[in-house]
Amino acid sequence: TGVNSIQKNNNSFTLYPNPANNSFTVIIGENKNAKATVSIMNMLGEQVASFSNLENHNGMIECSGLNIANGLYIVKVNTGDKAFVSQLMINK
């Protein structure tokens, strides 16, 4: 099975804080009970960090312990049947 939809920068998906330093929160308006996978890619498309099987606390997913350099990254969030993509700035 595939991903039914990919949504970019819409009202049902938010990253904060952005810019972030060592952690950020994903807020999703859908799939509030689904476990999530979060992948962080650099601008070359290389995966630099990932979080799997994250608990979704009523639409909020915490990602902490980032150890990546300052810069602009692509964040992909998969909650099972939905995928979301956005940009995240890391500024330590």
Summary of the structure (lengths in Angstrom):
residues: 92
radius of gyration: 12.2
end to end distance: 38.7
largest distance: 38.7
contacts: 253
relative contact order: 0.33
helix: 0%
strand: 57%
